[in-house]
Each structure stands twice: as structure tokens, then as C-alpha cells.
């Protein structure tokens, strides 16, 4: 009854989309729950904004939809800052022994989001310090990592029982929490624009300014991400892509981009450039799935990716940061286009030269002097790679025209 009342009297646009079958009940329930505290005066505008954004949420995970909803709520209800501060006053951490007689306890609580993200990342780091033969599940390793954390250790005790265990320490691996915010949010105390913590979600402007003022915080501009002529992206480009994507870009995946691979949409070996409009974050599982299981994609200059499944179905994913930070999804300038054309041509020439040298060396080994090598031709494999590259370029041009 409560859902029906809210859809009829507060979120009529969402109700129409639900009745038309454009969204599922899971998304409707999430929208109702997140907008429950919004004042009546702001609901109409918020409802319109949600309906406009709904087509982009079709293949999003619950975590991404929640972050997008919070961003819209912060923009339409300025009192969200006060409510978040009130909720922060209720933070706590509880530890209680279980009544089962086992030497186990349970932990629960409410933490500040930066501390929660840092704790989550540190537990994952500690859990990875054991060798591959450790018999514990990933969840059990995370639970046991708390013991190493409380003792100030930089390595967990491996349970493999082997004398030559290759467990490794993490003392030189820092925990880095990325927060993305507009410059005005950090410098203007009156700015209501929210910020976003990678791997967590939206926080309000007051929280963002508090984090920026903490010791050890480094503030770096993301507008200066430059392209790289080599295969590996520079630090600035790496940071830009991860902050832009925030999560794995495969449809429906919410794995944080911080622990994901950066993948070239057009392979570097056939002329794909190392730039923001050709790089995306993919978790290892979906990176392998894309490489070996027949998935294809076209990445547009603004970071939008059109995925085509082996079944022929098409899915579209957009950078998670685009809703709050449109500058992170901008298209390339003309100067960047000229530079990328030059890099692409250089990579194609390099690929051709290396293949010719490889063919000449193979022929020389099979036919030593005094025989003379005939006119060499490019191997069929290179022709196939080049054809794939041309088809990708044609597909990208058609997608952009549409």
C-alpha cells in the first residue's frame, strides 16, 4: 500500500514508466526508498529528472543506480546536507560474541564512507598476501585479515602448511581512496554540489570539504589527462579513466575500477591509441570474457560503450561519473584528433614493419644463403587484424552518425 500511495501521489512519472514496463519492481522499490525523505516541494522536479535518467539505468547494477539517485536527490533537495550530518552523528561500531558457544563474534556498525572504503581495500590487500594454496575462501580470508590488521601486521599467516610458502607483505602498498569533486565544491563553502567516492557513491559537499582538508590528502586536477604514445597509460591518464568509469564497464557489473584492468577498445597492436576515448575499466573476469568469448564493443569519444553479445543482443553502458561531472565525458578536441591520427598511423606502420621483419627472419632460417628471399608479403594474420580494425572504424563512424 505504501508503494502504491507514493507512486500515485509523489512519483507519477516513475509510476507511468513502471506501468509501461520500462523498469522493474526492484528499481521502483529502490527509487521509493531513496526518495522517502525528499520534501514534497522538490518531488515533482526530482520525479522528472529520474524519468529522464531511467533509460540509462536499464543495465546498471543496484549500486550504480543508488549512486545516481543520491546525486539527483542532492541536486533537488538542499536539506540533504543536514540529514547526512544527522546520520553521521549516529555512527558506531559494535562487537558482540555469538551465543552458539563457538569462539566467534560478529561486528556491525556505521562508519564514515572514506574510512569504510579504506578498511574494505585494506582487508582485500591483506587477504591477497597468502599463497594460492591457502584453503580458505575469499570471505574467510577477509575475516581473518582483521586479526592481522589489529596486530599491525602487513601480511596474513598462510594456512597452506607448506614450508616454502610464497606469501608476500604489503608494507609498500598504500591504501588510496579516490574522491571526485568539482573545484567549486572544495573552495566555496556555500556550494551544494556533491562529490563522489570511487567504489562507494555520492557524498555531500560538506563531507567532501572535510575530506579535502584532512592531512595527507592530495588534490589533483583531472582535466590534464594526456594521451600516451606507448601501450601503458601514464599515471594521469590511468587516474582519469578510473575516476571517469568508477566501475567495470561491462553491462551490469559494479566491481570498482580501482582494482580493474584498463583495456584498449581497439587493440594497441593494430593501431589503437592509448587515450581516454579508447581505454575503459574492466574487471579481470569480464576482461577475459571480452577477449575470448566473442563479445565486441565500440567506444565513443565521450566514454559511452556499445556492447554486442555473441547472441546478437546490444547493450549500452555510460561512465558512472557522467551524471555529476560532465567534463569527464567530454569528446576530443580537433588537436587531439590530429594527434590520435598520427599515433594510429605510426602504430600501423610499426605493426607492418615488425611482421615483415619476422617473415624475413623466418624465411632466412628456412632458406639460408646463397638463396635470395622472394618478394615478401604481409602475413595473413596481419591482414585479418587490419580488416578487423577497418570494420571497427566503420562501425564507430556509423554509431556516431546515429
C-alpha positions in Angstrom: 0.0 0.0 0.0 2.8 2.4 0.8 4.4 1.9 -2.6 1.1 2.4 -4.4 0.5 5.6 -2.4 3.9 7.0 -3.3 3.6 6.2 -7.0 0.2 7.8 -7.2 0.8 10.9 -5.2 4.6 11.6 -5.4 6.3 9.8 -8.2 3.8 9.9 -11.0 6.4 9.9 -13.8 8.1 6.8 -12.3 4.6 5.2 -12.0 3.9 5.7 -15.7 7.2 4.1 -16.7 6.5 1.2 -14.3 3.1 0.7 -15.8 4.6 0.7 -19.3 7.1 -2.0 -18.3 10.1 0.2 -18.8 11.5 -0.5 -15.3 11.3 -3.5 -13.0 10.0 -3.6 -9.4 13.5 -3.7 -7.9 14.3 -0.3 -9.4 10.9 1.1 -8.3 11.4 0.0 -4.8 14.9 1.4 -4.7 13.6 4.8 -6.0 10.8 4.9 -3.4 13.2 4.1 -0.6 15.9 6.6 -1.5 13.4 9.5 -2.1 11.4 9.0 1.0 12.9 12.0 2.9 12.6 14.4 0.0 10.3 17.3 0.7 7.0 17.5 -1.2 8.0 20.8 -2.9 11.0 19.1 -4.6 9.4 15.8 -5.5 7.9 16.9 -8.8 11.2 18.2 -10.3 13.0 15.1 -8.9 10.5 12.8 -10.5 11.0 14.4 -13.9 14.8 14.1 -13.5 14.5 10.4 -12.6 12.3 9.7 -15.6 14.8 11.4 -17.9 17.7 9.3 -16.5 15.8 6.0 -16.4 16.8 4.8 -19.9 20.5 4.9 -18.9 19.8 2.8 -15.8 18.5 -0.2 -17.7 21.6 -2.4 -17.4 23.1 -0.8 -14.3 23.7 -2.6 -11.0 21.9 -1.6 -7.8 25.0 0.1 -6.5 25.2 2.4 -9.6 21.5 3.2 -9.6 21.8 4.1 -5.9 24.7 6.5 -6.5 22.8 8.1 -9.4 19.7 8.5 -7.3 21.6 10.1 -4.5 23.2 12.6 -7.0 19.8 13.6 -8.2 18.5 14.0 -4.7 21.4 16.2 -3.6 20.6 18.5 -6.6 16.9 18.8 -5.9 16.8 18.8 -2.1 19.4 21.1 -0.4 18.4 19.8 3.1 20.2 16.5 2.2 23.3 18.1 3.7 21.6 18.5 7.1 20.2 15.0 7.0 23.5 13.4 6.2 25.2 15.2 9.0 22.5 14.0 11.4 23.0 10.4 10.1 26.8 10.8 10.6 26.2 11.6 14.3 24.8 8.0 14.7 28.0 6.3 13.5 29.0 3.5 15.8 30.8 0.1 15.8 29.6 -2.9 17.8 31.3 -6.2 18.6 29.3 -9.0 20.2 30.1 -12.6 21.0 27.9 -15.2 19.4 25.7 -17.3 21.7 26.5 -20.5 19.8 29.4 -21.5 22.1 31.9 -21.2 19.2 34.9 -18.8 19.6 33.3 -16.4 17.1 31.9 -12.8 17.3 30.0 -10.5 15.0 30.8 -6.9 14.0 28.4 -4.3 12.7 28.2 -0.6 12.7 28.0 2.7 10.7 31.3 4.3 9.6 32.2 7.4 7.6 32.3 6.4 3.9 36.1 7.2 3.4 37.0 5.1 6.4 34.8 2.3 5.3 36.2 2.2 1.7 39.8 2.3 3.1 39.0 -0.6 5.5 37.5 -2.6 2.7 40.5 -2.1 0.5 43.0 -2.9 3.3 41.2 -6.1 4.1 41.3 -7.1 0.4 45.0 -6.3 0.3 45.8 -8.4 3.4 43.6 -11.3 2.1 45.8 -11.4 -1.1 49.0 -11.8 0.8 48.5 -15.6 1.2 49.6 -18.0 -1.5 47.3 -19.7 -4.0 47.3 -23.0 -2.0 45.6 -21.4 1.0 42.4 -23.4 1.6 40.2 -20.6 2.9 37.5 -18.9 0.8 37.9 -15.2 -0.1 35.3 -14.3 2.5 37.1 -16.3 5.2 40.4 -14.6 4.3 38.9 -11.2 4.7 37.5 -12.1 8.1 40.9 -13.4 9.3 42.6 -10.3 7.9 41.1 -8.3 10.7 43.4 -10.2 13.1 46.4 -9.2 11.1 45.1 -5.6 11.0 44.7 -5.4 14.8 48.3 -6.6 15.3 49.7 -4.1 12.9 51.0 -6.8 10.5 51.5 -6.3 6.8 50.9 -10.0 6.0 48.5 -12.7 7.0 49.6 -16.1 8.1 49.1 -18.5 5.3 47.1 -21.7 6.0 48.6 -23.8 3.3 51.0 -25.5 5.6 53.8 -25.5 3.1 57.4 -24.8 4.3 58.2 -22.7 1.2 55.1 -20.6 1.2 55.3 -17.6 -1.1 53.1 -15.2 1.0 54.1 -11.6 0.5 54.0 -8.5 2.6 52.1 -5.3 1.6 54.0 -2.7 3.6 54.8 -0.7 0.5 51.3 -0.8 -0.9 49.3 2.2 0.3 45.5 2.4 0.5 44.3 5.2 -1.8 40.7 6.4 -1.8 39.7 8.4 -4.8 37.2 11.2 -4.4 36.0 13.2 -7.4 34.6 16.7 -6.9 34.3 20.0 -8.7 36.7 22.7 -7.8 33.9 25.0 -6.7 32.7 22.3 -4.3 36.0 22.3 -2.4 36.7 26.0 -2.5 33.2 27.5 -2.0 31.7 26.7 1.5 28.2 27.6 0.1 28.4 25.2 -2.9 25.8 22.4 -2.7 27.3 20.3 -5.5 28.0 16.8 -4.2 31.2 14.7 -4.7 31.7 11.0 -5.3 33.9 8.4 -3.7 35.0 5.7 -6.1 33.7 2.4 -5.0 31.2 3.9 -2.6 28.9 6.5 -4.1 27.8 10.1 -3.6 28.6 12.3 -0.6 27.5 15.8 0.1 29.7 18.9 -0.4 30.3 19.4 3.4 31.8 15.9 3.6 33.9 16.5 0.5 35.4 19.6 2.0 36.2 17.8 5.3 38.0 15.0 3.4 39.9 17.5 1.3 41.2 19.3 4.5 42.4 16.1 6.1 46.2 15.6 6.4 47.7 13.5 3.6 45.0 14.4 1.1 46.3 15.2 -2.4 44.2 17.2 -4.8 44.9 16.7 -8.5 43.2 18.1 -11.5 41.6 15.5 -13.8 41.4 17.9 -16.8 45.0 17.5 -17.7 44.9 13.8 -18.6 47.1 13.5 -21.7 47.3 10.7 -24.2 50.2 8.3 -24.3 52.1 7.0 -27.4 53.1 3.8 -25.6 51.0 0.8 -24.6 50.8 1.6 -20.9 48.8 4.8 -19.9 50.5 7.5 -17.9 49.6 8.0 -14.2 47.4 11.0 -15.0 45.6 9.1 -17.8 45.2 6.0 -15.6 43.7 8.1 -12.8 41.4 9.9 -15.2 39.9 6.7 -16.8 39.4 5.1 -13.4 37.7 8.2 -11.9 35.6 8.6 -15.1 34.4 5.0 -15.1 34.3 4.3 -11.4 33.2 0.7 -12.0 33.8 -2.1 -14.5 32.2 -1.1 -17.8 30.8 -4.5 -18.6 26.9 -4.4 -18.5 25.6 -5.0 -15.0 29.0 -5.2 -13.3 29.7 -3.0 -10.3 33.3 -4.0 -9.5 35.3 -0.9 -8.6 37.5 0.5 -11.3 40.3 0.9 -8.8 41.0 -2.9 -8.9 40.2 -3.4 -12.6 42.3 -3.7 -15.7 42.5 -0.8 -18.3 41.6 -2.3 -21.7 42.1 -0.9 -25.2 38.8 -1.0 -27.1 40.8 -1.0 -30.4 43.8 -3.2 -29.7 47.1 -1.3 -29.5 48.8 -3.8 -31.8 46.6 -2.8 -34.7 46.7 0.9 -34.2 44.5 1.5 -31.2 45.7 4.6 -29.3 46.3 4.8 -25.6 43.9 7.6 -24.7 40.8 8.2 -22.7 38.4 7.5 -25.6 40.0 4.1 -26.3 40.5 2.9 -22.7 38.0 1.5 -20.3 38.0 -0.3 -16.9 37.2 -4.0 -17.0 37.4 -6.3 -14.1 39.6 -9.4 -14.8 36.6 -11.7 -15.2 34.9 -9.5 -17.9 38.3 -8.6 -19.5 38.8 -12.3 -20.2 35.2 -12.7 -21.3 35.5 -9.9 -23.8 38.8 -11.2 -25.1 37.9 -14.9 -25.5 34.1 -15.3 -25.6 33.0 -13.3 -28.6 31.9 -10.0 -27.0 32.5 -6.9 -29.2 32.3 -3.3 -28.3 32.5 0.2 -29.8 33.7 3.0 -27.6 32.7 6.6 -28.4 34.7 9.7 -27.6 32.6 10.5 -24.6 33.2 7.1 -23.0 29.9 5.5 -24.0 30.4 1.9 -24.9 28.1 -0.1 -27.2 28.4 -3.8 -26.4 27.4 -6.6 -28.8 26.9 -10.0 -27.2 27.6 -13.3 -29.1 23.8 -13.8 -29.1 23.4 -10.5 -31.1 21.9 -8.5 -28.3 23.2 -4.9 -27.8 23.9 -3.2 -24.5 25.0 0.4 -23.8 27.0 1.5 -20.8 28.0 5.0 -19.9 30.6 6.3 -17.5 29.2 6.4 -13.9 30.7 9.9 -13.3 28.9 11.5 -16.2 25.8 12.4 -14.2 27.8 14.6 -11.8 30.9 15.5 -13.8 30.1 16.1 -17.4 33.7 17.3 -18.0 35.0 13.8 -17.5 33.0 12.5 -20.5 33.8 15.3 -23.0 34.7 14.5 -26.6 38.1 15.0 -28.0 39.2 18.4 -29.5 40.5 18.8 -33.0 44.1 18.9 -31.8 43.5 15.6 -30.0 42.0 14.1 -33.2 45.0 15.1 -35.2 47.4 13.7 -32.6 45.5 10.4 -32.5 45.5 10.0 -36.2 49.3 10.4 -36.2 49.6 7.8 -33.4 47.3 5.4 -35.2 49.3 5.6 -38.4 52.6 5.2 -36.6 51.3 2.1 -34.8 50.0 0.6 -38.1 53.4 1.2 -39.8 55.1 -0.3 -36.8 52.9 -3.4 -36.9 53.6 -3.9 -40.6 57.4 -3.4 -40.2 57.6 -5.9 -37.3 55.6 -8.5 -39.3 57.8 -8.0 -42.3 61.0 -8.4 -40.2 59.5 -11.6 -38.7 58.7 -13.0 -42.1 62.1 -12.2 -43.4 63.8 -13.9 -40.4 61.6 -17.0 -40.7 62.5 -17.3 -44.4 66.2 -16.8 -43.8 66.2 -19.5 -41.2 64.4 -21.9 -43.5 66.4 -21.0 -46.6 70.0 -20.0 -45.7 72.2 -18.2 -48.3 73.1 -18.3 -51.1 69.3 -18.4 -51.8 67.7 -15.0 -52.1 64.3 -14.3 -50.4 61.5 -13.6 -52.8 59.3 -10.5 -52.6 57.9 -10.7 -49.1 54.2 -10.3 -48.4 52.4 -9.4 -45.2 51.2 -12.4 -43.3 47.5 -13.3 -43.5 47.2 -12.7 -39.7 48.1 -9.0 -40.1 45.6 -8.7 -43.0 42.9 -10.1 -40.7 43.8 -7.8 -37.9 43.8 -4.8 -40.2 40.5 -5.8 -41.7 39.1 -6.0 -38.1 40.4 -2.6 -37.4 38.8 -1.1 -40.5 35.5 -2.7 -39.7 35.7 -1.3 -36.1 36.4 2.2 -37.6 33.4 2.0 -40.0 31.2 0.7 -37.1 32.3 3.6 -34.9 31.6 6.2 -37.6 28.1 4.7 -38.2 27.4 4.7 -34.4 28.4 8.3 -34.1 26.3 9.4 -37.0 23.2 7.7 -35.5 
